[in-house]
C-alpha cells in the first residue's frame, strides 16, 4: 500500500465548527494528522495548514469529507511529493564566484585558452582540469521506468533527477539526467558516445530489455569510461549481498544451495551471472514459459548463454514445479505468482527474495510465517533490496581510480562489501541488508571496487589512500 502526505489549507468558521470536528472527520476518512500550522488566526475565522499522512487510495475520500463539513472552506490541497519537484530537484552551481574582470579572464577568455590547449595536447588532463573527473550521466529513454513501464523521456525525468540527488548526497558524485527521445538502439548508442567526452561514467537507467543488453555491451566496448546499467547490475549486486548474509543466517553455503530465479529480463540475467560468479552450482532460471534448461534453444542471446552453463539444471518445468526442493527463491518478475503451498514445497530454512513491485511474487503476510529469511523491494517490510546501496559507491570507486570499465570482479567485490557492513552481532533474519543511510556503505563499496579494479588491471589511477 502506497502512502503520501498532503497539506490541506482550510478556513474554519468558529461559530459552525471546531478543530475537533475537523480532526475527527479526517481520522474517520482514513487520514492521520501529522502537523498543524496556523496561517491566519482570528476570533470568527482562522486559516490553518493541516499535514495529513494518508494512503493513496483514500486521499480523495479525506478531501471530499472535509468539503462536506459545514463551516469549512477548503482553500487548497497540496501534495508534498509534488511540491518537492516544483522547478526540478537539482541545479548547477559554480565552484567559485566571478567578481571582477580578473576572475573572468581566468575562468573564461582569454585565460581559458591555455587550459584548453593543455587538454588538446594531453586529453588525459580533462580528468584534472574539467568536471569529467567527478561527473556521471544518468541516461534513459523512459521505456522501463520503475513499475510504470514505457512512459517516455519527459515523464522519466523526475526519476533521473532523484537519482542525481542520491549520487551527490551519498557519494559526492555530480550526476546529470539525460532523457533521450528515441527508442532506437543505434541512436541511443551514438548519442551517448557523442556526449561522453564531458562525463567520467555513464549510468544507464530504465531502458527496456533486451535492448539494454546490447546498449550496455556496445558502449562498454566502444568507450573507455565505466558503463553501468543499474537495473541489471545494481539489483544483482544487492541481491548477492543479501543472499551472502541470508545464507549465514540459515547456515548454508553458496555452492550447496539450489536457487530458482524467476524473471529472466535485465535484472534476472545479471543476477544469474553474479550467482554463477559467486559459486552457485545448482541454478534454475525461470521465465513465463517455464525453466530455461541446459542445452535448450532460445530466441534471446542471454538465455542461450545461460543454457550453455553447466550449473544450470536440465529439467524443464513451470515455476510451481521447479520451486520444489529449492533452497532459495529470487523473484524479479510480477506479483502474486506463488502461494504459501508453493513456498512450503521448498527445503527447510527457506530464503525468499520476492522483489516484484509494488506487489511481490508472494504476499509478504503469507510468506513471513513460513520462511526463514524474506526480502522484498519494498520499504514497509524488513530487508529491502534497494539499488541505492550500490550505484553511489560503485561510481565513487570507479571515478576515483579512473576505471576503464566496471567488470564482474568489481561488482562481486561491491556485493561482499555491502554484506560486510552488517556485523556478526547485528545479523539476523530481519536484518541482512544495511540501511541506505548507513555511512559505511559508500566507503566500504568504494574501497572494495577500487581494490578489484587495481587487481584486474582496469584502474588508470591509484588513489592516494591506496599508495
C-alpha positions as CSV (number, residue, x, y, z in Angstrom):
1,X,0.0,0.0,0.0
2,X,1.4,3.4,-1.0
3,X,1.2,6.4,1.4
4,X,1.6,10.1,0.8
5,X,1.5,13.4,2.7
6,X,-0.9,16.1,1.7
7,X,-1.2,19.6,3.1
8,X,-4.8,20.9,3.4
9,X,-5.2,24.7,3.7
10,X,-8.7,25.4,5.1
11,X,-10.6,28.2,6.6
12,X,-12.7,27.4,9.7
13,X,-15.8,29.3,10.8
14,X,-15.6,29.1,14.6
15,X,-19.4,29.5,15.0
16,X,-20.1,26.4,13.0
17,X,-17.1,24.1,13.5
18,X,-14.2,23.5,15.8
19,X,-10.9,21.8,15.2
20,X,-12.0,18.6,17.0
21,X,-14.7,18.2,14.3
22,X,-12.0,18.6,11.6
23,X,-9.7,16.1,13.2
24,X,-12.5,13.6,13.7
25,X,-13.6,13.9,10.0
26,X,-10.0,13.3,8.7
27,X,-9.5,10.3,11.0
28,X,-12.8,8.7,10.0
29,X,-11.9,9.1,6.3
30,X,-8.6,7.3,6.9
31,X,-6.1,10.1,7.3
32,X,-3.6,10.7,10.1
33,X,-2.8,14.3,11.1
34,X,1.0,14.8,11.5
35,X,1.2,18.6,11.9
36,X,-0.9,21.7,12.2
37,X,0.2,25.3,11.3
38,X,-1.9,28.4,12.0
39,X,-1.6,30.6,8.9
40,X,-4.0,33.3,10.0
41,X,-5.6,33.4,13.4
42,X,-8.9,35.2,14.2
43,X,-11.9,35.3,16.5
44,X,-14.5,34.4,13.9
45,X,-12.5,32.5,11.4
46,X,-8.9,31.1,11.1
47,X,-6.8,29.6,8.3
48,X,-4.7,26.5,9.0
49,X,-2.4,24.2,7.1
50,X,-3.0,20.6,8.2
51,X,-0.5,18.0,7.1
52,X,-2.1,14.5,6.7
53,X,-0.4,11.2,6.2
54,X,-2.8,9.2,4.0
55,X,-2.9,6.1,1.8
56,X,-3.2,7.0,-1.9
57,X,-6.5,5.2,-2.3
58,X,-8.3,7.2,0.4
59,X,-6.8,10.6,-0.3
60,X,-9.8,11.7,-2.4
61,X,-12.1,10.5,0.4
62,X,-10.4,12.6,3.0
63,X,-10.6,15.7,0.8
64,X,-14.3,15.1,0.0
65,X,-15.2,14.5,3.6
66,X,-13.8,17.9,4.6
67,X,-15.7,19.6,1.7
68,X,-18.9,18.3,3.1
69,X,-18.2,19.6,6.7
70,X,-20.3,22.6,7.5
71,X,-18.2,25.7,8.4
72,X,-15.1,24.6,6.4
73,X,-13.9,26.2,3.3
74,X,-11.1,24.1,1.7
75,X,-8.8,26.7,0.1
76,X,-6.1,24.4,-1.3
77,X,-4.8,20.8,-1.4
78,X,-1.0,20.4,-1.8
79,X,0.7,17.1,-2.4
80,X,4.1,17.3,-0.6
81,X,5.6,14.9,-3.1
82,X,4.7,17.2,-6.0
83,X,5.9,20.3,-4.0
84,X,9.4,19.0,-3.8
85,X,9.5,18.5,-7.5
86,X,8.5,22.1,-8.4
87,X,11.1,23.6,-10.7
88,X,13.1,20.3,-10.6
89,X,15.2,18.9,-7.8
90,X,18.8,19.7,-8.9
91,X,20.7,22.7,-10.1
92,X,24.1,23.6,-11.4
93,X,26.3,25.9,-9.1
94,X,29.7,27.4,-9.8
95,X,32.6,26.3,-7.6
96,X,33.9,29.9,-7.2
97,X,32.4,33.4,-7.8
98,X,33.3,35.7,-10.7
99,X,33.6,39.1,-9.0
100,X,35.8,41.1,-11.4
101,X,37.5,41.2,-14.8
102,X,40.5,39.4,-13.5
103,X,38.3,36.5,-12.3
104,X,36.5,36.5,-15.7
105,X,39.8,36.4,-17.6
106,X,41.0,33.3,-15.7
107,X,37.8,31.2,-15.8
108,X,36.8,32.3,-19.3
109,X,38.5,34.2,-22.1
110,X,41.4,34.7,-22.6
111,X,42.9,32.6,-19.8
112,X,40.8,29.5,-20.5
113,X,42.6,29.1,-23.9
114,X,45.8,27.9,-22.1
115,X,43.8,25.2,-20.3
116,X,42.0,24.1,-23.5
117,X,45.4,23.9,-25.3
118,X,46.8,21.8,-22.5
119,X,43.9,19.3,-22.8
120,X,44.2,19.3,-26.6
121,X,47.9,18.3,-26.2
122,X,47.1,15.7,-23.5
123,X,43.4,14.6,-23.4
124,X,44.1,12.8,-20.0
125,X,44.3,16.3,-18.4
126,X,40.5,16.6,-18.9
127,X,40.2,14.5,-15.7
128,X,42.1,17.0,-13.7
129,X,41.1,20.3,-15.4
130,X,37.3,19.7,-16.1
131,X,34.3,18.3,-14.4
132,X,34.9,14.9,-16.1
133,X,36.7,13.5,-13.0
134,X,33.5,13.6,-10.9
135,X,30.6,13.7,-13.3
136,X,28.2,10.9,-14.3
137,X,25.4,10.9,-16.9
138,X,22.2,9.2,-15.8
139,X,20.8,8.2,-19.2
140,X,17.3,6.8,-20.0
141,X,14.9,6.5,-22.9
142,X,12.0,6.2,-20.5
143,X,10.9,2.7,-21.7
144,X,11.1,0.8,-18.4
145,X,10.6,3.3,-15.6
146,X,10.2,1.9,-12.0
147,X,6.9,0.0,-12.0
148,X,5.4,2.3,-14.7
149,X,6.9,0.9,-17.9
150,X,7.2,2.8,-21.1
151,X,6.2,6.4,-20.0
152,X,8.7,8.3,-22.3
153,X,11.6,10.6,-21.6
154,X,9.7,13.6,-20.3
155,X,7.9,11.6,-17.6
156,X,11.1,9.7,-16.7
157,X,12.9,13.0,-15.9
158,X,11.8,13.2,-12.2
159,X,13.2,9.7,-11.6
160,X,16.6,10.6,-13.1
161,X,16.7,13.8,-11.2
162,X,16.1,11.8,-8.0
163,X,19.0,9.5,-8.9
164,X,21.3,12.5,-9.5
165,X,20.4,13.8,-6.0
166,X,21.3,10.5,-4.4
167,X,24.6,10.4,-6.3
168,X,25.5,13.8,-4.8
169,X,24.2,13.3,-1.3
170,X,25.5,9.8,-0.7
171,X,28.8,9.8,-2.6
172,X,29.6,13.4,-3.6
173,X,29.3,12.5,-7.3
174,X,27.9,15.1,-9.7
175,X,25.3,13.5,-11.9
176,X,23.1,14.9,-14.6
177,X,19.9,13.4,-16.1
178,X,19.9,12.8,-19.8
179,X,16.5,11.7,-21.2
180,X,16.6,10.7,-24.8
181,X,13.6,11.0,-27.1
182,X,14.4,7.8,-29.1
183,X,13.9,4.1,-28.7
184,X,16.3,3.2,-31.5
185,X,19.3,1.2,-30.2
186,X,21.8,2.7,-32.6
187,X,20.6,6.3,-31.9
188,X,21.0,5.8,-28.2
189,X,24.5,4.3,-28.6
190,X,25.6,7.0,-30.9
191,X,24.2,9.8,-28.8
192,X,25.8,8.6,-25.6
193,X,29.1,8.2,-27.4
194,X,28.8,11.7,-28.8
195,X,28.2,13.3,-25.3
196,X,30.7,11.1,-23.5
197,X,33.7,13.5,-23.5
198,X,32.4,15.5,-20.6
199,X,31.4,12.5,-18.4
200,X,33.6,10.3,-16.3
201,X,31.0,7.5,-16.4
202,X,27.6,6.5,-17.8
203,X,24.7,5.2,-15.6
204,X,22.1,3.6,-17.9
205,X,18.7,3.6,-16.3
206,X,15.2,2.3,-17.1
207,X,15.9,1.1,-20.6
208,X,13.8,-1.9,-21.6
209,X,15.1,-5.4,-22.2
210,X,16.5,-6.9,-24.4
211,X,17.8,-3.6,-26.0
212,X,19.6,-2.7,-22.7
213,X,22.0,-5.6,-23.1
214,X,23.3,-4.6,-26.5
215,X,23.4,-0.9,-25.5
216,X,25.5,-1.6,-22.4
217,X,27.8,-4.1,-24.1
218,X,28.5,-1.9,-27.1
219,X,29.1,1.2,-25.0
220,X,31.5,-0.7,-22.7
221,X,33.4,-2.0,-25.7
222,X,33.5,1.3,-27.6
223,X,34.1,3.8,-24.7
224,X,36.9,3.9,-22.2
225,X,34.8,5.1,-19.2
226,X,32.7,2.9,-16.9
227,X,29.2,2.0,-18.2
228,X,26.7,0.6,-15.6
229,X,23.1,-0.4,-16.2
230,X,21.8,-0.1,-12.7
231,X,18.6,-2.0,-13.3
232,X,20.7,-5.0,-14.2
233,X,23.8,-4.9,-12.1
234,X,22.6,-2.7,-9.2
235,X,19.8,-5.1,-8.4
236,X,22.1,-8.1,-8.8
237,X,24.7,-6.7,-6.5
238,X,22.3,-6.0,-3.7
239,X,20.7,-9.5,-4.2
240,X,24.1,-11.2,-3.8
241,X,24.9,-9.0,-0.8
242,X,21.6,-10.0,0.9
243,X,22.0,-13.6,-0.1
244,X,25.5,-13.9,1.3
245,X,24.1,-12.8,4.7
246,X,20.9,-14.8,4.5
247,X,23.0,-17.9,3.9
248,X,25.0,-17.1,7.0
249,X,21.7,-16.9,9.0
250,X,20.5,-20.3,7.9
251,X,23.9,-22.0,7.9
252,X,24.1,-22.9,4.3
253,X,26.8,-22.4,1.7
254,X,26.6,-20.8,-1.8
255,X,28.0,-23.8,-3.5
256,X,25.5,-26.2,-1.8
257,X,22.1,-24.4,-2.4
258,X,19.7,-24.9,-5.2
259,X,18.4,-21.4,-6.4
260,X,15.4,-20.6,-8.5
261,X,15.5,-17.2,-10.2
262,X,12.1,-16.1,-11.7
263,X,12.0,-13.3,-14.4
264,X,14.9,-13.5,-16.8
265,X,14.9,-10.0,-18.0
266,X,17.6,-7.3,-17.4
267,X,17.9,-7.8,-13.7
268,X,17.3,-11.6,-13.8
269,X,20.1,-12.2,-16.2
270,X,22.6,-10.2,-14.2
271,X,21.5,-11.9,-11.0
272,X,22.1,-15.3,-12.6
273,X,25.6,-14.2,-13.9
274,X,26.6,-13.0,-10.5
275,X,25.3,-16.1,-8.8
276,X,27.4,-18.2,-11.0
277,X,30.4,-15.9,-10.3
278,X,29.7,-16.3,-6.6
279,X,30.0,-20.1,-6.8
280,X,26.4,-21.4,-7.2
281,X,26.4,-24.9,-8.6
282,X,22.6,-25.5,-9.0
283,X,20.7,-22.8,-10.8
284,X,17.2,-22.8,-12.3
285,X,16.4,-19.7,-14.3
286,X,12.6,-19.4,-15.0
287,X,10.6,-17.1,-17.2
288,X,6.9,-17.1,-18.0
289,X,7.2,-20.1,-20.3
290,X,9.0,-22.1,-17.7
291,X,12.5,-23.1,-16.8
292,X,15.4,-22.3,-19.1
293,X,17.3,-25.6,-19.3
294,X,20.8,-26.6,-20.0
295,X,21.2,-27.4,-23.7
296,X,17.9,-25.7,-24.7
297,X,17.5,-23.4,-27.7
298,X,16.2,-19.8,-27.0
299,X,15.4,-16.6,-29.0
300,X,17.5,-14.3,-26.8
301,X,21.3,-14.3,-26.7
302,X,21.4,-14.1,-22.9
303,X,19.0,-17.0,-22.5
304,X,21.2,-19.0,-24.8
305,X,24.2,-18.1,-22.8
306,X,22.5,-19.4,-19.6
307,X,21.5,-22.6,-21.4
308,X,25.2,-23.2,-22.1
309,X,26.3,-23.0,-18.4
310,X,26.9,-26.4,-16.7
311,X,25.4,-25.1,-13.4
312,X,22.0,-24.6,-15.0
313,X,19.7,-27.6,-14.5
314,X,18.4,-29.6,-17.4
315,X,14.9,-30.5,-16.1
316,X,12.1,-28.4,-17.7
317,X,9.0,-27.3,-15.7
318,X,6.8,-24.5,-14.6
319,X,7.7,-22.2,-11.7
320,X,5.4,-24.1,-9.3
321,X,7.1,-27.4,-10.4
322,X,10.8,-26.3,-10.2
323,X,10.4,-24.4,-6.9
324,X,10.0,-27.8,-5.1
325,X,13.1,-28.6,-3.1
326,X,14.7,-25.2,-3.8
327,X,16.7,-23.6,-1.0
328,X,16.4,-20.1,-2.4
329,X,13.8,-18.3,-4.5
330,X,14.7,-14.9,-6.1
331,X,11.9,-13.1,-8.0
332,X,12.2,-10.2,-10.3
333,X,9.1,-10.7,-12.2
334,X,5.5,-9.9,-11.3
335,X,3.2,-10.1,-8.3
336,X,1.2,-12.9,-6.8
337,X,2.8,-15.8,-8.7
338,X,3.3,-18.0,-5.7
339,X,1.1,-19.3,-2.9
340,X,2.1,-20.4,0.6
341,X,1.7,-24.0,-0.5
342,X,4.3,-23.4,-3.3
343,X,6.8,-22.0,-0.8
344,X,6.2,-24.8,1.7
345,X,7.4,-27.2,-1.0
346,X,10.9,-25.6,-0.7
347,X,13.5,-27.1,1.6
348,X,13.5,-26.1,5.3
349,X,15.1,-22.8,6.3
350,X,13.7,-21.2,3.1
351,X,15.1,-18.0,1.7
352,X,12.7,-16.0,-0.4
353,X,13.6,-12.7,-2.1
354,X,10.3,-11.6,-3.7
355,X,11.2,-8.3,-5.4
356,X,8.3,-7.5,-7.8
357,X,6.9,-4.0,-7.1
358,X,4.5,-2.9,-5.9
359,X,3.2,-6.5,-5.3
360,X,5.8,-9.2,-4.6
361,X,5.7,-12.6,-6.1
362,X,4.1,-13.9,-2.9
363,X,2.1,-11.9,-0.4
364,X,4.5,-11.0,2.4
365,X,1.9,-11.8,5.1
366,X,1.6,-15.3,3.7
367,X,5.3,-15.8,3.3
368,X,6.7,-14.4,6.6
369,X,5.4,-17.2,8.8
370,X,6.8,-20.0,6.6
371,X,10.2,-18.7,5.5
372,X,13.4,-18.2,7.5
373,X,14.6,-15.1,5.6
374,X,12.3,-12.9,3.5
375,X,13.3,-9.8,1.4
376,X,11.4,-7.5,-1.0
377,X,11.9,-4.4,-2.9
378,X,9.5,-2.5,-0.6
379,X,10.4,-0.2,2.3
380,X,7.5,-1.3,4.5
381,X,9.0,-4.8,5.2
382,X,12.4,-5.8,6.6
383,X,15.3,-6.5,4.2
384,X,14.6,-4.1,1.4
385,X,16.7,-4.8,-1.7
386,X,17.5,-1.3,-2.9
387,X,19.8,-0.3,-5.7
388,X,20.7,2.9,-3.8
389,X,23.1,0.7,-1.8
390,X,25.2,0.2,-4.9
391,X,25.5,2.9,-7.5
392,X,26.8,5.8,-5.4
393,X,29.7,3.7,-4.0
394,X,30.5,1.8,-7.2
395,X,30.8,5.0,-9.2
396,X,32.7,6.8,-6.4
397,X,35.2,4.0,-6.6
398,X,35.3,3.8,-10.4
399,X,35.8,7.6,-10.8
400,X,38.5,7.8,-8.1
401,X,40.6,5.1,-9.8
402,X,39.6,6.2,-13.3
403,X,38.4,2.7,-14.2
404,X,38.0,1.9,-17.9
405,X,35.0,-0.3,-17.1
406,X,33.1,-1.9,-14.3
407,X,33.8,-5.6,-14.5
408,X,32.4,-8.7,-12.8
409,X,35.1,-8.8,-10.0
410,X,34.3,-5.2,-9.2
411,X,30.6,-6.0,-8.9
412,X,31.2,-9.1,-6.7
413,X,33.5,-7.0,-4.5
414,X,30.8,-4.4,-4.1
415,X,28.3,-7.1,-3.1
416,X,30.7,-8.5,-0.5
417,X,31.4,-5.0,0.8
418,X,27.7,-4.3,1.3
419,X,27.2,-7.6,3.1
420,X,30.2,-6.8,5.4
421,X,28.5,-3.6,6.6
422,X,26.2,-5.8,8.7
423,X,28.3,-7.1,11.5
424,X,28.0,-10.6,13.0
425,X,26.3,-9.3,16.1
426,X,23.7,-7.4,14.1
427,X,23.0,-10.1,11.6
428,X,19.6,-11.8,11.9
429,X,16.5,-12.9,9.9
430,X,15.2,-9.3,9.9
431,X,18.5,-7.6,9.1
432,X,20.6,-8.9,6.3
433,X,20.9,-5.7,4.4
434,X,22.2,-2.3,5.8
435,X,20.2,0.9,5.6
436,X,20.8,3.1,2.6
437,X,21.7,5.9,5.0
438,X,24.4,3.8,6.7
439,X,27.5,5.9,6.1
440,X,29.8,2.8,5.9
441,X,28.1,1.6,2.7
442,X,29.6,4.0,0.2
443,X,33.0,4.0,2.0
444,X,33.3,0.2,2.0
445,X,31.9,-0.2,-1.6
446,X,34.3,2.4,-2.9
447,X,37.3,0.7,-1.3
448,X,36.3,-2.8,-2.5
449,X,35.7,-1.5,-6.0
450,X,39.0,0.3,-6.3
451,X,40.9,-2.7,-4.9
452,X,39.2,-5.0,-7.5
453,X,39.8,-2.5,-10.3
454,X,43.5,-2.4,-9.5
455,X,43.8,-6.2,-9.2
456,X,42.1,-6.7,-12.6
457,X,44.0,-4.0,-14.4
458,X,41.2,-1.6,-15.3
459,X,42.3,1.2,-13.0
460,X,44.3,4.0,-14.6
461,X,45.0,5.8,-11.3
462,X,46.0,4.7,-7.9
463,X,44.2,6.9,-5.3
464,X,46.4,8.3,-2.5
465,X,44.8,6.1,0.2
466,X,45.9,3.0,-1.8
467,X,49.6,4.0,-2.2
